[in-house]
Amino acid sequence: MVGENFAGNIIINLANLPDFLRNPILKKRMVEFFTLSEPEQKEVINNALEAGPTIPFPNFSKLFKTWLKILTTLSEEQREGLFSAYIIEVSKSPQKLIEFNLDGILEVFLTLEENEKTILANTIKK
């Protein structure tokens, strides 16, 4: 996988899919993430951080909202693991966040249902 951004290509393709296809495919990929080795997980995260800003924001926002909604259906342990993995990688290269539309990302979070926001906020607090 090294050298090619397979995860990034998958993310770009997922962003362009309609909801009924995007949801099950993304959920499957997210569950598969936990079966990967640590180096593979890091690679997936870094590829996602590279691909995200290249996706037009209307498509990215749909994908990000789907990702957040799926996160609320995962176990607390899985959510913590995924958030921690992203935070660790972003802390190594914080400049990767500069290219993201952070205001737009916050707006997407705010469109979630209250119970979904609570689930994610509680995990982030931990």
N, CA, C and O atoms as a printed pandas DataFrame, in Angstrom:
     atom_number atom_name residue_name chain_id  residue_number  x_coord  y_coord  z_coord
0              1         N          MET        A               1    0.806   -1.197    0.000
1              2        CA          MET        A               1    0.000    0.000    0.000
2              3         C          MET        A               1    0.850    1.262    0.000
3              4         O          MET        A               1    0.398    2.312   -0.455
4              5         N          VAL        A               2    2.044    1.172    0.492
5              6        CA          VAL        A               2    2.889    2.350    0.588
6              7         C          VAL        A               2    3.148    2.909   -0.802
7              8         O          VAL        A               2    3.370    2.158   -1.752
8              9         N          GLY        A               3    3.117    4.242   -0.915
9             10        CA          GLY        A               3    3.400    4.879   -2.184
10            11         C          GLY        A               3    2.157    5.250   -2.958
11            12         O          GLY        A               3    2.187    6.178   -3.766
12            13         N          GLU        A               4    1.074    4.552   -2.730
13            14        CA          GLU        A               4   -0.172    4.872   -3.407
14            15         C          GLU        A               4   -1.218    5.193   -2.359
15            16         O          GLU        A               4   -1.246    4.598   -1.281
16            17         N          ASN        A               5   -2.070    6.135   -2.688
17            18        CA          ASN        A               5   -3.076    6.578   -1.745
18            19         C          ASN        A               5   -4.388    5.843   -1.996
19            20         O          ASN        A               5   -5.367    6.441   -2.442
20            21         N          PHE        A               6   -4.404    4.519   -1.701
21            22        CA          PHE        A               6   -5.615    3.732   -1.903
22            23         C          PHE        A               6   -6.749    4.250   -1.039
23            24         O          PHE        A               6   -7.876    4.398   -1.512
24            25         N          ALA        A               7   -6.457    4.527    0.231
25            26        CA          ALA        A               7   -7.498    5.037    1.130
26            27         C          ALA        A               7   -8.018    6.372    0.627
27            28         O          ALA        A               7   -9.222    6.627    0.663
28            29         N          GLY        A               8   -7.126    7.215    0.164
29            30        CA          GLY        A               8   -7.540    8.512   -0.361
30            31         C          GLY        A               8   -8.436    8.363   -1.575
31            32         O          GLY        A               8   -9.427    9.080   -1.710
32            33         N          ASN        A               9   -8.090    7.428   -2.466
33            34        CA          ASN        A               9   -8.920    7.178   -3.648
34            35         C          ASN        A               9  -10.295    6.662   -3.253
35            36         O          ASN        A               9  -11.303    7.058   -3.839
36            37         N          ILE        A              10  -10.339    5.784   -2.267
37            38        CA          ILE        A              10  -11.622    5.260   -1.780
38            39         C          ILE        A              10  -12.456    6.394   -1.211
39            40         O          ILE        A              10  -13.657    6.472   -1.470
40            41         N          ILE        A              11  -11.833    7.273   -0.439
41            42        CA          ILE        A              11  -12.543    8.391    0.171
42            43         C          ILE        A              11  -13.125    9.314   -0.894
43            44         O          ILE        A              11  -14.275    9.742   -0.791
44            45         N          ILE        A              12  -12.340    9.614   -1.903
45            46        CA          ILE        A              12  -12.819   10.487   -2.981
46            47         C          ILE        A              12  -14.003    9.833   -3.687
47            48         O          ILE        A              12  -14.994   10.501   -3.981
48            49         N          ASN        A              13  -13.909    8.539   -3.958
49            50        CA          ASN        A              13  -15.009    7.836   -4.612
50            51         C          ASN        A              13  -16.247    7.769   -3.716
51            52         O          ASN        A              13  -17.367    7.936   -4.197
52            53         N          LEU        A              14  -16.054    7.527   -2.427
53            54        CA          LEU        A              14  -17.185    7.475   -1.496
54            55         C          LEU        A              14  -17.926    8.806   -1.440
55            56         O          LEU        A              14  -19.153    8.841   -1.343
56            57         N          ALA        A              15  -17.179    9.886   -1.500
57            58        CA          ALA        A              15  -17.789   11.215   -1.409
58            59         C          ALA        A              15  -18.740   11.477   -2.570
59            60         O          ALA        A              15  -19.663   12.282   -2.448
60            61         N          ASN        A              16  -18.522   10.810   -3.680
61            62        CA          ASN        A              16  -19.341   11.028   -4.865
62            63         C          ASN        A              16  -20.526   10.070   -4.970
63            64         O          ASN        A              16  -21.342   10.196   -5.883
64            65         N          LEU        A              17  -20.628    9.123   -4.054
65            66        CA          LEU        A              17  -21.709    8.144   -4.111
66            67         C          LEU        A              17  -22.986    8.682   -3.470
67            68         O          LEU        A              17  -22.927    9.541   -2.591
68            69         N          PRO        A              18  -24.131    8.181   -3.908
69            70        CA          PRO        A              18  -25.376    8.538   -3.222
70            71         C          PRO        A              18  -25.412    7.883   -1.840
71            72         O          PRO        A              18  -24.713    6.899   -1.595
72            73         N          ASP        A              19  -26.223    8.430   -0.946
73            74        CA          ASP        A              19  -26.286    7.961    0.445
74            75         C          ASP        A              19  -26.485    6.454    0.566
75            76         O          ASP        A              19  -25.811    5.800    1.361
76            77         N          PHE        A              20  -27.407    5.903   -0.219
77            78        CA          PHE        A              20  -27.740    4.484   -0.056
78            79         C          PHE        A              20  -26.556    3.570   -0.372
79            80         O          PHE        A              20  -26.522    2.430    0.092
80            81         N          LEU        A              21  -25.591    4.046   -1.149
81            82        CA          LEU        A              21  -24.373    3.272   -1.400
82            83         C          LEU        A              21  -23.258    3.660   -0.444
83            84         O          LEU        A              21  -22.523    2.801    0.043
84            85         N          ARG        A              22  -23.132    4.960   -0.173
85            86        CA          ARG        A              22  -22.049    5.460    0.664
86            87         C          ARG        A              22  -22.112    4.899    2.087
87            88         O          ARG        A              22  -21.090    4.495    2.640
88            89         N          ASN        A              23  -23.297    4.874    2.673
89            90        CA          ASN        A              23  -23.420    4.448    4.074
90            91         C          ASN        A              23  -22.897    3.037    4.330
91            92         O          ASN        A              23  -22.037    2.870    5.194
92            93         N          PRO        A              24  -23.375    2.015    3.620
93            94        CA          PRO        A              24  -22.886    0.663    3.928
94            95         C          PRO        A              24  -21.410    0.453    3.573
95            96         O          PRO        A              24  -20.699   -0.271    4.269
96            97         N          ILE        A              25  -20.959    1.085    2.499
97            98        CA          ILE        A              25  -19.555    0.913    2.107
98            99         C          ILE        A              25  -18.644    1.562    3.142
99           100         O          ILE        A              25  -17.641    0.974    3.545
100          101         N          LEU        A              26  -18.989    2.768    3.572
101          102        CA          LEU        A              26  -18.161    3.458    4.561
102          103         C          LEU        A              26  -18.164    2.711    5.888
103          104         O          LEU        A              26  -17.123    2.585    6.532
104          105         N          LYS        A              27  -19.327    2.215    6.298
105          106        CA          LYS        A              27  -19.386    1.474    7.560
106          107         C          LYS        A              27  -18.488    0.240    7.484
107          108         O          LYS        A              27  -17.759   -0.058    8.431
108          109         N          LYS        A              28  -18.537   -0.472    6.370
109          110        CA          LYS        A              28  -17.690   -1.667    6.203
110          111         C          LYS        A              28  -16.213   -1.280    6.298
111          112         O          LYS        A              28  -15.433   -1.962    6.964
112          113         N          ARG        A              29  -15.832   -0.197    5.639
113          114        CA          ARG        A              29  -14.431    0.256    5.674
114          115         C          ARG        A              29  -14.026    0.683    7.086
115          116         O          ARG        A              29  -12.901    0.430    7.516
116          117         N          MET        A              30  -14.938    1.325    7.797
117          118        CA          MET        A              30  -14.612    1.763    9.152
118          119         C          MET        A              30  -14.425    0.574   10.088
119          120         O          MET        A              30  -13.532    0.592   10.935
120          121         N          VAL        A              31  -15.246   -0.447    9.948
121          122        CA          VAL        A              31  -15.107   -1.650   10.774
122          123         C          VAL        A              31  -13.817   -2.379   10.407
123          124         O          VAL        A              31  -13.124   -2.892   11.286
124          125         N          GLU        A              32  -13.487   -2.429    9.110
125          126        CA          GLU        A              32  -12.242   -3.070    8.662
126          127         C          GLU        A              32  -11.009   -2.360    9.217
127          128         O          GLU        A              32   -9.967   -2.984    9.415
128          129         N          PHE        A              33  -11.127   -1.061    9.466
129          130        CA          PHE        A              33  -10.007   -0.276    9.983
130          131         C          PHE        A              33   -9.420   -0.931   11.236
131          132         O          PHE        A              33   -8.204   -0.940   11.425
132          133         N          PHE        A              34  -10.283   -1.474   12.084
133          134        CA          PHE        A              34   -9.830   -2.037   13.348
134          135         C          PHE        A              34   -9.141   -3.381   13.188
135          136         O          PHE        A              34   -8.556   -3.895   14.142
136          137         N          THR        A              35   -9.202   -3.951   12.006
137          138        CA          THR        A              35   -8.510   -5.214   11.744
138          139         C          THR        A              35   -7.118   -4.979   11.162
139          140         O          THR        A              35   -6.339   -5.920   11.013
140          141         N          LEU        A              36   -6.807   -3.728   10.833
141          142        CA          LEU        A              36   -5.518   -3.398   10.229
142          143         C          LEU        A              36   -4.428   -3.318   11.288
143          144         O          LEU        A              36   -4.704   -3.097   12.467
144          145         N          SER        A              37   -3.195   -3.500   10.853
145          146        CA          SER        A              37   -2.054   -3.308   11.748
146          147         C          SER        A              37   -1.915   -1.811   12.030
147          148         O          SER        A              37   -2.472   -0.985   11.307
148          149         N          GLU        A              38   -1.180   -1.470   13.071
149          150        CA          GLU        A              38   -0.994   -0.058   13.420
150          151         C          GLU        A              38   -0.376    0.750   12.282
151          152         O          GLU        A              38   -0.853    1.851   12.006
152          153         N          PRO        A              39    0.670    0.254   11.605
153          154        CA          PRO        A              39    1.207    1.021   10.471
154          155         C          PRO        A              39    0.182    1.230    9.354
155          156         O          PRO        A              39    0.143    2.289    8.728
156          157         N          GLU        A              40   -0.648    0.212    9.110
157          158        CA          GLU        A              40   -1.687    0.355    8.080
158          159         C          GLU        A              40   -2.739    1.373    8.514
159          160         O          GLU        A              40   -3.225    2.149    7.691
160          161         N          GLN        A              41   -3.094    1.378    9.794
161          162        CA          GLN        A              41   -4.054    2.358   10.306
162          163         C          GLN        A              41   -3.513    3.777   10.142
163          164         O          GLN        A              41   -4.237    4.685    9.731
164          165         N          LYS        A              42   -2.245    3.954   10.463
165          166        CA          LYS        A              42   -1.626    5.277   10.311
166          167         C          LYS        A              42   -1.641    5.716    8.851
167          168         O          LYS        A              42   -1.903    6.878    8.543
168          169         N          GLU        A              43   -1.359    4.778    7.964
169          170        CA          GLU        A              43   -1.351    5.094    6.541
170          171         C          GLU        A              43   -2.745    5.504    6.064
171          172         O          GLU        A              43   -2.889    6.473    5.318
172          173         N          VAL        A              44   -3.760    4.774    6.492
173          174        CA          VAL        A              44   -5.134    5.104    6.116
174          175         C          VAL        A              44   -5.489    6.507    6.604
175          176         O          VAL        A              44   -6.063    7.299    5.857
176          177         N          ILE        A              45   -5.153    6.812    7.846
177          178        CA          ILE        A              45   -5.471    8.128    8.410
178          179         C          ILE        A              45   -4.739    9.227    7.650
179          180         O          ILE        A              45   -5.344   10.238    7.293
180          181         N          ASN        A              46   -3.472    9.045    7.404
181          182        CA          ASN        A              46   -2.722   10.066    6.679
182          183         C          ASN        A              46   -3.222   10.239    5.248
183          184         O          ASN        A              46   -3.259   11.356    4.733
184          185         N          ASN        A              47   -3.605    9.145    4.612
185          186        CA          ASN        A              47   -4.178    9.246    3.272
186          187         C          ASN        A              47   -5.511    9.981    3.309
187          188         O          ASN        A              47   -5.812   10.775    2.417
188          189         N          ALA        A              48   -6.306    9.717    4.336
189          190        CA          ALA        A              48   -7.589   10.415    4.481
190          191         C          ALA        A              48   -7.364   11.905    4.719
191          192         O          ALA        A              48   -8.089   12.737    4.174
192          193         N          LEU        A              49   -6.372   12.241    5.523
193          194        CA          LEU        A              49   -6.071   13.650    5.792
194          195         C          LEU        A              49   -5.572   14.364    4.537
195          196         O          LEU        A              49   -5.784   15.566    4.378
196          197         N          GLU        A              50   -4.918   13.636    3.659
197          198        CA          GLU        A              50   -4.470   14.224    2.392
198          199         C          GLU        A              50   -5.623   14.351    1.403
199          200         O          GLU        A              50   -5.716   15.346    0.683
200          201         N          ALA        A              51   -6.496   13.355    1.363
201          202        CA          ALA        A              51   -7.580   13.341    0.382
202          203         C          ALA        A              51   -8.706   14.309    0.731
203          204         O          ALA        A              51   -9.296   14.919   -0.160
204          205         N          GLY        A              52   -9.007   14.452    2.017
205          206        CA          GLY        A              52  -10.142   15.267    2.444
206          207         C          GLY        A              52  -10.227   16.642    1.804
207          208         O          GLY        A              52  -11.265   16.989    1.241
208          209         N          PRO        A              53   -9.167   17.431    1.873
209          210        CA          PRO        A              53   -9.242   18.781    1.308
210          211         C          PRO        A              53   -9.363   18.835   -0.211
211          212         O          PRO        A              53   -9.681   19.888   -0.764
212          213         N          THR        A              54   -9.114   17.719   -0.893
213          214        CA          THR        A              54   -9.199   17.712   -2.356
214          215         C          THR        A              54  -10.626   17.474   -2.844
215          216         O          THR        A              54  -10.904   17.612   -4.035
216          217         N          ILE        A              55  -11.522   17.122   -1.941
217          218        CA          ILE        A              55  -12.909   16.829   -2.293
218          219         C          ILE        A              55  -13.715   18.123   -2.195
219          220         O          ILE        A              55  -13.631   18.819   -1.183
220          221         N          PRO        A              56  -14.491   18.456   -3.221
221          222        CA          PRO        A              56  -15.339   19.653   -3.119
222          223         C          PRO        A              56  -16.172   19.584   -1.830
223          224         O          PRO        A              56  -16.706   18.529   -1.488
224          225         N          PHE        A              57  -16.276   20.718   -1.120
225          226        CA          PHE        A              57  -16.877   20.672    0.204
226          227         C          PHE        A              57  -18.300   20.130    0.238
227          228         O          PHE        A              57  -18.631   19.428    1.194
228          229         N          PRO        A              58  -19.165   20.405   -0.734
229          230        CA          PRO        A              58  -20.504   19.798   -0.653
230          231         C          PRO        A              58  -20.453   18.264   -0.587
231          232         O          PRO        A              58  -21.227   17.651    0.148
232          233         N          ASN        A              59  -19.561   17.658   -1.340
233          234        CA          ASN        A              59  -19.401   16.196   -1.295
234          235         C          ASN        A              59  -18.712   15.769   -0.003
235          236         O          ASN        A              59  -19.104   14.783    0.621
236          237         N          PHE        A              60  -17.686   16.515    0.394
237          238        CA          PHE        A              60  -16.965   16.195    1.627
238          239         C          PHE        A              60  -17.908   16.259    2.825
239          240         O          PHE        A              60  -17.856   15.400    3.706
240          241         N          SER        A              61  -18.766   17.272    2.858
241          242        CA          SER        A              61  -19.658   17.425    4.014
242          243         C          SER        A              61  -20.615   16.240    4.132
243          244         O          SER        A              61  -20.904   15.790    5.241
244          245         N          LYS        A              62  -21.111   15.727    2.996
245          246        CA          LYS        A              62  -21.978   14.535    3.043
246          247         C          LYS        A              62  -21.195   13.336    3.568
247          248         O          LYS        A              62  -21.693   12.571    4.395
248          249         N          LEU        A              63  -19.975   13.182    3.084
249          250        CA          LEU        A              63  -19.137   12.071    3.521
250          251         C          LEU        A              63  -18.803   12.193    5.006
251          252         O          LEU        A              63  -18.874   11.208    5.741
252          253         N          PHE        A              64  -18.443   13.392    5.445
253          254        CA          PHE        A              64  -18.079   13.610    6.847
254          255         C          PHE        A              64  -19.272   13.358    7.759
255          256         O          PHE        A              64  -19.129   12.758    8.824
256          257         N          LYS        A              65  -20.454   13.820    7.338
257          258        CA          LYS        A              65  -21.650   13.583    8.160
258          259         C          LYS        A              65  -21.933   12.091    8.249
259          260         O          LYS        A              65  -22.281   11.594    9.320
260          261         N          THR        A              66  -21.792   11.374    7.149
261          262        CA          THR        A              66  -21.981    9.921    7.167
262          263         C          THR        A              66  -20.987    9.282    8.126
263          264         O          THR        A              66  -21.352    8.406    8.909
264          265         N          TRP        A              67  -19.729    9.719    8.067
265          266        CA          TRP        A              67  -18.674    9.192    8.947
266          267         C          TRP        A              67  -19.044    9.416   10.408
267          268         O          TRP        A              67  -18.930    8.510   11.234
268          269         N          LEU        A              68  -19.491   10.638   10.721
269          270        CA          LEU        A              68  -19.870   10.939   12.104
270          271         C          LEU        A              68  -21.044   10.083   12.561
271          272         O          LEU        A              68  -21.036    9.558   13.674
272          273         N          LYS        A              69  -22.053    9.942   11.707
273          274        CA          LYS        A              69  -23.226    9.148   12.068
274          275         C          LYS        A              69  -22.836    7.684   12.292
275          276         O          LYS        A              69  -23.335    7.045   13.219
276          277         N          ILE        A              70  -21.957    7.157   11.459
277          278        CA          ILE        A              70  -21.504    5.778   11.646
278          279         C          ILE        A              70  -20.710    5.663   12.937
279          280         O          ILE        A              70  -20.838    4.672   13.656
280          281         N          LEU        A              71  -19.901    6.654   13.234
281          282        CA          LEU        A              71  -19.151    6.637   14.495
282          283         C          LEU        A              71  -20.073    6.461   15.693
283          284         O          LEU        A              71  -19.727    5.764   16.647
284          285         N          THR        A              72  -21.241    7.087   15.650
285          286        CA          THR        A              72  -22.166    6.988   16.795
286          287         C          THR        A              72  -22.720    5.577   16.957
287          288         O          THR        A              72  -23.244    5.242   18.019
288          289         N          THR        A              73  -22.613    4.742   15.920
289          290        CA          THR        A              73  -23.122    3.371   16.012
290          291         C          THR        A              73  -22.034    2.386   16.445
291          292         O          THR        A              73  -22.330    1.233   16.756
292          293         N          LEU        A              74  -20.791    2.832   16.467
293          294        CA          LEU        A              74  -19.685    1.970   16.884
294          295         C          LEU        A              74  -19.602    1.936   18.398
295          296         O          LEU        A              74  -20.233    2.744   19.080
296          297         N          SER        A              75  -18.832    1.014   18.918
297          298        CA          SER        A              75  -18.652    0.938   20.366
298          299         C          SER        A              75  -17.826    2.135   20.854
299          300         O          SER        A              75  -17.093    2.762   20.089
300          301         N          GLU        A              76  -17.966    2.421   22.115
301          302        CA          GLU        A              76  -17.194    3.504   22.729
302          303         C          GLU        A              76  -15.699    3.261   22.522
303          304         O          GLU        A              76  -14.955    4.190   22.209
304          305         N          GLU        A              77  -15.268    2.031   22.692
305          306        CA          GLU        A              77  -13.856    1.683   22.521
306          307         C          GLU        A              77  -13.386    1.965   21.094
307          308         O          GLU        A              77  -12.287    2.482   20.893
308          309         N          GLN        A              78  -14.210    1.629   20.111
309          310        CA          GLN        A              78  -13.837    1.881   18.718
310          311         C          GLN        A              78  -13.788    3.385   18.433
311          312         O          GLN        A              78  -12.872    3.864   17.764
312          313         N          ARG        A              79  -14.776    4.124   18.943
313          314        CA          ARG        A              79  -14.767    5.585   18.743
314          315         C          ARG        A              79  -13.518    6.194   19.354
315          316         O          ARG        A              79  -12.842    7.003   18.720
316          317         N          GLU        A              80  -13.211    5.807   20.583
317          318        CA          GLU        A              80  -12.013    6.330   21.249
318          319         C          GLU        A              80  -10.768    5.980   20.448
319          320         O          GLU        A              80   -9.887    6.823   20.274
320          321         N          GLY        A              81  -10.684    4.760   19.963
321          322        CA          GLY        A              81   -9.519    4.338   19.196
322          323         C          GLY        A              81   -9.358    5.131   17.917
323          324         O          GLY        A              81   -8.250    5.535   17.565
324          325         N          LEU        A              82  -10.456    5.353   17.224
325          326        CA          LEU        A              82  -10.400    6.095   15.966
326          327         C          LEU        A              82  -10.055    7.557   16.201
327          328         O          LEU        A              82   -9.200    8.116   15.514
328          329         N          PHE        A              83  -10.719    8.180   17.173
329          330        CA          PHE        A              83  -10.406    9.576   17.493
330          331         C          PHE        A              83   -8.956    9.720   17.930
331          332         O          PHE        A              83   -8.260   10.635   17.492
332          333         N          SER        A              84   -8.504    8.821   18.789
333          334        CA          SER        A              84   -7.117    8.888   19.274
334          335         C          SER        A              84   -6.131    8.748   18.128
335          336         O          SER        A              84   -5.139    9.475   18.066
336          337         N          ALA        A              85   -6.398    7.822   17.223
337          338        CA          ALA        A              85   -5.498    7.607   16.088
338          339         C          ALA        A              85   -5.417    8.866   15.222
339          340         O          ALA        A              85   -4.332    9.247   14.783
340          341         N          TYR        A              86   -6.557    9.513   14.976
341          342        CA          TYR        A              86   -6.550   10.747   14.187
342          343         C          TYR        A              86   -5.829   11.862   14.932
343          344         O          TYR        A              86   -5.037   12.594   14.338
344          345         N          ILE        A              87   -6.095   11.994   16.215
345          346        CA          ILE        A              87   -5.462   13.064   16.999
346          347         C          ILE        A              87   -3.947   12.894   17.019
347          348         O          ILE        A              87   -3.211   13.871   16.889
348          349         N          ILE        A              88   -3.487   11.676   17.178
349          350        CA          ILE        A              88   -2.038   11.412   17.193
350          351         C          ILE        A              88   -1.414   11.809   15.856
351          352         O          ILE        A              88   -0.374   12.467   15.831
352          353         N          GLU        A              89   -2.036   11.416   14.753
353          354        CA          GLU        A              89   -1.478   11.735   13.435
354          355         C          GLU        A              89   -1.540   13.230   13.142
355          356         O          GLU        A              89   -0.606   13.785   12.564
356          357         N          VAL        A              90   -2.620   13.880   13.531
357          358        CA          VAL        A              90   -2.731   15.327   13.317
358          359         C          VAL        A              90   -1.715   16.071   14.185
359          360         O          VAL        A              90   -1.157   17.081   13.755
360          361         N          SER        A              91   -1.473   15.584   15.394
361          362        CA          SER        A              91   -0.501   16.259   16.264
362          363         C          SER        A              91    0.919   16.167   15.702
363          364         O          SER        A              91    1.756   17.022   15.993
364          365         N          LYS        A              92    1.192   15.141   14.903
365          366        CA          LYS        A              92    2.504   15.008   14.260
366          367         C          LYS        A              92    2.655   15.982   13.085
367          368         O          LYS        A              92    3.759   16.430   12.776
368          369         N          SER        A              93    1.534   16.300   12.438
369          370        CA          SER        A              93    1.545   17.193   11.273
370          371         C          SER        A              93    0.323   18.108   11.315
371          372         O          SER        A              93   -0.585   17.955   10.499
372          373         N          PRO        A              94    0.286   19.056   12.255
373          374        CA          PRO        A              94   -0.909   19.898   12.399
374          375         C          PRO        A              94   -1.227   20.729   11.154
375          376         O          PRO        A              94   -2.363   21.170   10.980
376          377         N          GLN        A              95   -0.243   20.942   10.298
377          378        CA          GLN        A              95   -0.481   21.722    9.079
378          379         C          GLN        A              95   -1.490   21.042    8.158
379          380         O          GLN        A              95   -2.064   21.695    7.287
380          381         N          LYS        A              96   -1.713   19.745    8.336
381          382        CA          LYS        A              96   -2.677   19.029    7.497
382          383         C          LYS        A              96   -4.095   19.572    7.700
383          384         O          LYS        A              96   -4.939   19.440    6.813
384          385         N          LEU        A              97   -4.360   20.172    8.845
385          386        CA          LEU        A              97   -5.698   20.704    9.115
386          387         C          LEU        A              97   -5.957   22.030    8.420
387          388         O          LEU        A              97   -7.110   22.417    8.225
388          389         N          ILE        A              98   -4.900   22.724    8.048
389          390        CA          ILE        A              98   -5.034   24.062    7.460
390          391         C          ILE        A              98   -5.900   24.046    6.209
391          392         O          ILE        A              98   -6.687   24.966    5.987
392          393         N          GLU        A              99   -5.762   23.020    5.402
393          394        CA          GLU        A              99   -6.480   22.975    4.130
394          395         C          GLU        A              99   -7.948   22.575    4.280
395          396         O          GLU        A              99   -8.714   22.689    3.323
396          397         N          PHE        A             100   -8.349   22.111    5.459
397          398        CA          PHE        A             100   -9.735   21.727    5.684
398          399         C          PHE        A             100  -10.590   22.946    5.977
399          400         O          PHE        A             100  -10.111   23.932    6.538
400          401         N          ASN        A             101  -11.847   22.875    5.597
401          402        CA          ASN        A             101  -12.825   23.915    5.905
402          403         C          ASN        A             101  -13.352   23.621    7.315
403          404         O          ASN        A             101  -14.393   22.984    7.478
404          405         N          LEU        A             102  -12.619   24.094    8.331
405          406        CA          LEU        A             102  -12.963   23.760    9.712
406          407         C          LEU        A             102  -14.302   24.348   10.141
407          408         O          LEU        A             102  -15.029   23.726   10.916
408          409         N          ASP        A             103  -14.637   25.538    9.648
409          410        CA          ASP        A             103  -15.953   26.108    9.953
410          411         C          ASP        A             103  -17.051   25.217    9.388
411          412         O          ASP        A             103  -18.054   24.953   10.050
412          413         N          GLY        A             104  -16.852   24.760    8.163
413          414        CA          GLY        A             104  -17.821   23.875    7.537
414          415         C          GLY        A             104  -17.937   22.550    8.268
415          416         O          GLY        A             104  -19.031   22.001    8.400
416          417         N          ILE        A             105  -16.810   22.036    8.745
417          418        CA          ILE        A             105  -16.813   20.777    9.493
418          419         C          ILE        A             105  -17.609   20.940   10.786
419          420         O          ILE        A             105  -18.377   20.054   11.158
420          421         N          LEU        A             106  -17.426   22.074   11.472
421          422        CA          LEU        A             106  -18.192   22.336   12.690
422          423         C          LEU        A             106  -19.680   22.434   12.370
423          424         O          LEU        A             106  -20.511   21.920   13.118
424          425         N          GLU        A             107  -20.016   23.085   11.271
425          426        CA          GLU        A             107  -21.418   23.187   10.865
426          427         C          GLU        A             107  -22.025   21.813   10.612
427          428         O          GLU        A             107  -23.179   21.566   10.964
428          429         N          VAL        A             108  -21.251   20.917   10.002
429          430        CA          VAL        A             108  -21.742   19.553    9.768
430          431         C          VAL        A             108  -22.031   18.882   11.106
431          432         O          VAL        A             108  -23.079   18.259   11.274
432          433         N          PHE        A             109  -21.119   19.004   12.047
433          434        CA          PHE        A             109  -21.323   18.418   13.379
434          435         C          PHE        A             109  -22.604   18.961   14.008
435          436         O          PHE        A             109  -23.376   18.213   14.606
436          437         N          LEU        A             110  -22.820   20.256   13.870
437          438        CA          LEU        A             110  -23.991   20.885   14.488
438          439         C          LEU        A             110  -25.305   20.441   13.856
439          440         O          LEU        A             110  -26.362   20.630   14.457
440          441         N          THR        A             111  -25.266   19.853   12.653
441          442        CA          THR        A             111  -26.497   19.369   12.010
442          443         C          THR        A             111  -26.893   17.974   12.479
443          444         O          THR        A             111  -27.966   17.483   12.128
444          445         N          LEU        A             112  -26.043   17.336   13.264
445          446        CA          LEU        A             112  -26.373   16.006   13.774
446          447         C          LEU        A             112  -27.513   16.108   14.779
447          448         O          LEU        A             112  -27.774   17.173   15.339
448          449         N          GLU        A             113  -28.184   14.987   14.997
449          450        CA          GLU        A             113  -29.210   14.938   16.026
450          451         C          GLU        A             113  -28.542   15.085   17.389
451          452         O          GLU        A             113  -27.369   14.748   17.555
452          453         N          GLU        A             114  -29.294   15.588   18.355
453          454        CA          GLU        A             114  -28.733   15.862   19.688
454          455         C          GLU        A             114  -28.078   14.633   20.303
455          456         O          GLU        A             114  -26.988   14.733   20.866
456          457         N          ASN        A             115  -28.727   13.475   20.202
457          458        CA          ASN        A             115  -28.142   12.271   20.803
458          459         C          ASN        A             115  -26.829   11.888   20.118
459          460         O          ASN        A             115  -25.921   11.374   20.772
460          461         N          GLU        A             116  -26.718   12.131   18.817
461          462        CA          GLU        A             116  -25.479   11.835   18.096
462          463         C          GLU        A             116  -24.368   12.779   18.539
463          464         O          GLU        A             116  -23.233   12.353   18.756
464          465         N          LYS        A             117  -24.696   14.058   18.671
465          466        CA          LYS        A             117  -23.702   15.035   19.144
466          467         C          LYS        A             117  -23.234   14.669   20.542
467          468         O          LYS        A             117  -22.045   14.762   20.846
468          469         N          THR        A             118  -24.154   14.258   21.387
469          470        CA          THR        A             118  -23.802   13.892   22.765
470          471         C          THR        A             118  -22.870   12.687   22.795
471          472         O          THR        A             118  -21.882   12.683   23.530
472          473         N          ILE        A             119  -23.178   11.668   22.003
473          474        CA          ILE        A             119  -22.329   10.468   21.947
474          475         C          ILE        A             119  -20.911   10.851   21.536
475          476         O          ILE        A             119  -19.946   10.439   22.179
476          477         N          LEU        A             120  -20.782   11.634   20.474
477          478        CA          LEU        A             120  -19.451   12.019   19.972
478          479         C          LEU        A             120  -18.736   12.942   20.960
479          480         O          LEU        A             120  -17.539   12.783   21.199
480          481         N          ALA        A             121  -19.448   13.888   21.525
481          482        CA          ALA        A             121  -18.829   14.821   22.476
482          483         C          ALA        A             121  -18.318   14.077   23.711
483          484         O          ALA        A             121  -17.231   14.370   24.209
484          485         N          ASN        A             122  -19.098   13.117   24.203
485          486        CA          ASN        A             122  -18.663   12.368   25.378
486          487         C          ASN        A             122  -17.401   11.560   25.082
487          488         O          ASN        A             122  -16.513   11.462   25.929
488          489         N          THR        A             123  -17.319   10.988   23.898
489          490        CA          THR        A             123  -16.124   10.231   23.524
490          491         C          THR        A             123  -14.920   11.167   23.419
491          492         O          THR        A             123  -13.835   10.839   23.897
492          493         N          ILE        A             124  -15.107   12.315   22.804
493          494        CA          ILE        A             124  -14.006   13.272   22.668
494          495         C          ILE        A             124  -13.522   13.755   24.030
495          496         O          ILE        A             124  -12.322   13.951   24.227
496          497         N          LYS        A             125  -14.440   13.947   24.966
497          498        CA          LYS        A             125  -14.069   14.392   26.320
498          499         C          LYS        A             125  -13.160   13.387   27.009
499          500         O          LYS        A             125  -12.265   13.761   27.765
500          501         N          LYS        A             126  -13.398   12.100   26.740
501          502        CA          LYS        A             126  -12.587   11.037   27.371
502          503         C          LYS        A             126  -11.200   11.075   26.798
503          504         O          LYS        A             126  -10.350   10.272   27.183
